[in-house]
Amino acid sequence: MIIQFSVSNYLSFKELSTLSLLTTNLKEAAIADTDSMTEMGDAIPAILHGAAIYGANASGKSNYAKAFSTFKWLVVNSMKELQAGETMDVESFMLNSTTAKEPSVFEIVFCNTVYIFRYGFEVDNNKVYKEWLYRRNNKKRAKEVELLYREADTYNVHPSCAIAKNLIANKMVRDNALLVSVAAQFNDETAVSIVNWLNDTSIITSHDDEVMWKRAAIKLDDPKIRKRIVDFSRFADLGIEDIYKINDEVVSSHVQYDDNGRETQTVSFPFESNESEGTIKYFQLAYPIIDALDNGKRLVIDEIDSKMHPKLTSKIIELFNSKTTNPNHAQLIFTIHDTNILSARILRRDQVWFTQKDPYGATKLYSLAEYKVRNNASFEKEYLEGKYGGTPIIGDFTKLFINEDD
């Protein structure tokens, strides 16, 4: 499970910003602890099943999802997708003359029932400056063990990582490739486990619509998965009876009625051109959600509420916060504007985060748990009133429509 993810000097994040999924000692009035969290060993508090990130437009919410996506891409692909001298597409915080010339920093802490891992690196567009990996047993008073530390061309590698040591000795780690990425290609056990864990962590941004559509269409080829997706759509009251493919085209079927309200037959339509944008998005998200809940995987979704009704968004979040529908401890981190979800009935206070930019364009990431808020307070009302920040400061639009010549 994800314990925390940190980023600094990347896009709008200037200072180190950390979103933690560790529970606080706050007592919630409307959500059962056993539903919204999982105990994972003795070394750490329980881990939350998800978190929501609120904030004004351009406040940095999407940049957090992009940071996670960039982190994953570099770990999984920097060895196999990049050639020597190619750039890594990493952008520092450019609104400060100092940070614009410095590398970006990414770090994740995650665990299973046996170990807690802490892995991170400093990179810019051209090279890896630092890389580190630590592991400790998931038990009280266990000490962190350094598995690798890299700084420029100097490496310290634990004796248990023999494959990584051999790769370094043979100068097989490029400046623009992470050691973990390289070692995973040569079947280093620890590196492979990290890459596999990240491959089971999906990041869905607002720019992934075409990719998500193609993935959803492919999943319809599996009869069992297709049935799960269709059932998932029926529960959402989308009016769809079936979803299937004809000559590689996705179609949806609906019931036809006569003038007396009797069912006559089903009629089919090309899905992508006839269904609403909200229905299309729900279809695209269906398999990632089902797969995560079935297999205890992780989802990061940017703008989860875009194009969808608040009740549907709420239901998806509740699926992850229920021990009945989430017995395998899947996690969902999402950015959102919809304040209907900002409710003590749906989210714990330590599941709610905000982004806000300072006067110099840097994003601050902070939690509702930092505020003295009653556990039964109206989070939505107080958020819209500006009590927690993270809301836009809107100017007087009427001035735009006043003709000063009159």
N, C-alpha and C positions, 0 to 999 in steps of 0.2 A: 504493500500500500504506500501511497505517497504520504510522507510526513511533512515535507515542506519543499518549496521551490523558490530559489532566490535569483535575482538578476540585478546587475548594476551597469551603468554606462552603456546602455543599449536602447536605441530609439529614444523615447521620452523618459526613460528611467536613468537618472543621473546617479543618485545615491543608491546604496544597496537596499533593495526592496524584497521582503520575504512574505509569502503567503503560507501560513502554517495551518495544517489540518489536525494538529494536536488539540484535544479538548481542553477547555479551561475548567475551573471549578465552579462555573456559574450553574445555577439550578434553573432549569426551564420549566415553565408551567404547563405547556401544551404538548410537548414532544417527549416521548419516552426515550430515556438514554439508550436502552437496548436497541432501539430502532435506528438511531442516527449515528451510531458509533460502533467501533469494534475494538476489543481488547487484543493487543498483539504483543504478548510477552510481558515480562516484568520490568523492562528497562525504561519504558516510556508510558505516558498517559494513553488513554484510549484515542483512537484515530477516527476522525469524522468521515462520513461517507460523501461529503461534498462541501462546496462553498460557492457562494454567489458573489459576483463583483459588480457593484453599481458605480455609476459615475456619469458626468456630463459627456456629451459628444466631444471628441478630441481630448479627453482627459487621460487617456492611456490604457483603457480597459483592453482594447484589442491588441495593444502592444504587449500586454502580458501573455496573451495567447500566442502571439508571434514569437515571443521569447522562448516559450516552451517548445514551439514548433522548430525554431532554429536550433535549440539545444538538441532535440531529438535527431534532426537531420544530420547534424555534424557528427554525432556519436555513431549513428547507423551507417552514414554514407561517405564521410570524409575520406575514407580509405578507397572505396570502390568507385565513387563517382567523380572524384577530382584527380586531375593529373598534376604533376609538379609544376608550380608556378601559377596555377589557376586560383582565382579568388574564391573566398568562402561566403561572400554576401552577408557580411556582418557590419552593421552600421552603429557607430558610437553615438553618444549624446552630442549632437553637433551644435547646440546653442551655447556652448561654453568653450572658450578658446583652449582650455587645458584638456578637458575630457575628449574633445574632438580628435586629439592626437594619441589617445590612450586606448588600450584594448578593452573589450567588453568582458564581463564576468558572469558566468552561469554556474549554479550549483544546485544539486538535488539531494535530498535525504529521503531514502525509502527503506522499506523493511519487508521481510517475511517473518515467519514464526521463529526462524533460527538466527538470522543476522540483521543488523542495521548497517546500511551502506551510506557513505557520504562521498559524492563524486562531483567534481567540478573542473572548470578550466577557464583560462584567460586567453582570448583570441581577438585578432582584428581581421581585416579582410585578407591578409596575406600569410599569417603564420600563427602557430600556437606558442604563446609565451610561457604559460604554466599549465600543468595538469596534475590533479591529485585524486587519489582514491583511498578511502579509509573504510575499515570494516570492524564491527565489534559484535560480540554475541548478544543476542536479545535477552539479556539477563541483568539483574541489578548489579551495579558495581563492576560490570565488565568494562575493560579498557579498549580504547580504539587502537587498532593495528594499522600501520601505514603499509598499504599494498604497493602503492607507487607514488612517487613525487617527481615531477618533471619541471625543470626550469631552464629555458633555452635548450642547450645541448647536454645538460647534466641530468642524469636519471638516478633515482634511488628506487630499486625494485625489490620487493620481498622475495626471499628464496622460493616460496611456494609458486611464484609466477615465472616458472622456468621458460615458458614459451616467449613471454614478453622480454625476458632478459636476453634470449637468443636473438630476437628481432632487433633489439638495440645494438647488440654486439655486431650484427651483420649490416648495420646502418640501413634498415628497411623501414624506418619511420620518417616520413617526409615532414618538412616544416609545416605544411598545411594539412596534416592528418593527425588525428588524435591517436595516442597509443592504444587506448581501449578499442577504437575502431579497427586498427591494424591487427591487434591481437585476436579479436573475434574472428577475423578472416582465416586465422591459423588455428582455430579451435581452442584457444585458451579458455579454460572452463569458466573463470570468473567473468572475463570479458564477454563471452557468449551469453552468460546469464543476464548481464546488464543489457545487452542489445536485444535479447528476447523479451525482457521486461518492458523495454521501451517500445518494441514492436506491438506489444499488447496494450500500449497507451496511445489512444487515437486523439489527435488534435484536429478539430474541424473549424475552419475559419470561414469568413464570409466570402472568400474567393474560391472556395472548393466546390461550388455547386455542380460544375460539370463532372468533376472527379467523383463526387458523391453519387450523382445520377448513374454513372457507368457502373460503379460498385453495386448499387442497389439492383440494377438491371441484371447483373451477373448472378447475384444471389438468388434470383427467381429460378435459375436453372436447377437448383436443389429443391426437390418437392417438399422436404420437411421444413426447410427454411422459408420457402414460399408460403406454406400454410401458416407459419408463425407470423410472417409479415402481414398476411391477409387478416388474420385474427386481430393483430395489433391495430390495423386500420379500422376494423369493424367496431372495436371498443371505443374508438375515437368518434364514432357517429359521423363518419364521412360520407355515408350513403353508398359505400362501395361493397359489392357482393364478392368480387373476386379480382385478383390481379394476376396476369400471366403474360406470356410472350407469344406473339405470332410473327414468324419470320424475323426474329430479333427485334421486333417492335413491342414495347410494353403497352398493354391495353388494360383498361379497367371495365368491369361489367357492373351494371346497375339494373334494378328491377323496373320493369315497365308495368303500368297499371291501366285498366280501362276506366271509363267515365264513372263507374260505380265503385272504384277503389279496389277492384280485384286484380291480383297479380296475373299478368298475361304471359310474360316471357322476360328474359334478361336481354339487355342491349349492351353492346360494347363500344368503347371509344378509345382512340389513341390517348394514352394517359397524359403525356407531356403537353399536348396541345389543348386538351379539353378539361383537365382538372385545374383547380385553383392553385395559386402559388403556395398557399399554406398547406394544401393537401400534398403537393409535390415535395415540399420540405419535410413534412411528417413522414412520407414514404422514404425519403433519403436517410432520415435519422433512424428509421425503424430497426434496421439490422444492427448498426453500431450499438444501439441501446439494448436490444435483445441479447446480443453477443456479450456485452459488458456484464449484464445482470446474470446471464447463465454461467459465465466463466470467471467472474471476479476481476474483470479488467477495468481500465480507467479511461474516462472520456473528458476531454477539454473542449468545450463548445463555445465559440464566440457568437454573441448575439442569438442566444437560444430562442428568444421570444420573437425574433423577426418573422413576420408573416403568419404567426400562429396565434390562436385564441388563448387568452390568459388561462382558461380552464385546462387546456391541453398542456401548456407549459407547466402549470402547477402539478398536474397528474404525473408528468415525467419526473419531476423532482421528487414527488412523493414515492415513486417506485424505488428510488435509490435510498430514501430515508425509511424504508420499511423492511423489517427483518423477514417478512413473509415473501416479498418479491425480490429481495436482495440478500439471500442467505449466504452468498459467497463474497460479500464485502466489496462489491464494485464501488467506484468513486466517480463523482461527477463534479467538475469545476466548470463554471459557466459565467459569461458576462451577460448582462441583462439591463434593460431599461424599465420593464414592466414592474410597477410598484405594487401590483396586486399580490405578488409573490412575497413581498416584504412584510411577512406576517409571522407572529409567534406560533401560529398553528402549523406553519410550513418549514420555517428555518429557525435554528437556534441562533442566539446572538453571536456566537463564535463561528458561525457559518457565513456571516454577512461581512463583506469587505467593500471598501470604497476606494476610488481613485480620484485624485484632484491635482490639478497643476498649480504650481506656485507662480509668482509673477515673472519668473525667468524661464518658464516653459517646461519645468521638470515635474514629473509625476510623483506624487506621494501615494503610497498604498498603505491603508490602515484598516483596522477591524472595528466593527460595532462593539465588540467586547471591551474595547478601550474606554467606552463611555459608561457613565453611571446611568443605566437604563433599567427600568423595571422589566421583569420577565414577561409581564402581560401588557406592556406598553404598546401603543399604536406605532409600530416602527414606520409604517408607510406615511402616516400623517406627519410625524416628527421629521422624517427624511425630507418630505416635500416642503416643509417649513424651513429647511436649511439647518436643522439642529446638528446634523452629522457632517455637513459639507457634502461634497460630491455632486452638487447640483449646478446647473448653468446659471451664470449671472446675465440675465437678459436685459438688453437695452430697450429704449423706447422706440418701437418700430414705427410709431405714428409719424415721427419726424421724416421718415423716408417718403411719406405720401403728402407732405405739405408743400405746396408750391410757394416758394418764398417770394416770387414775383407778384403774387396776388395782393 
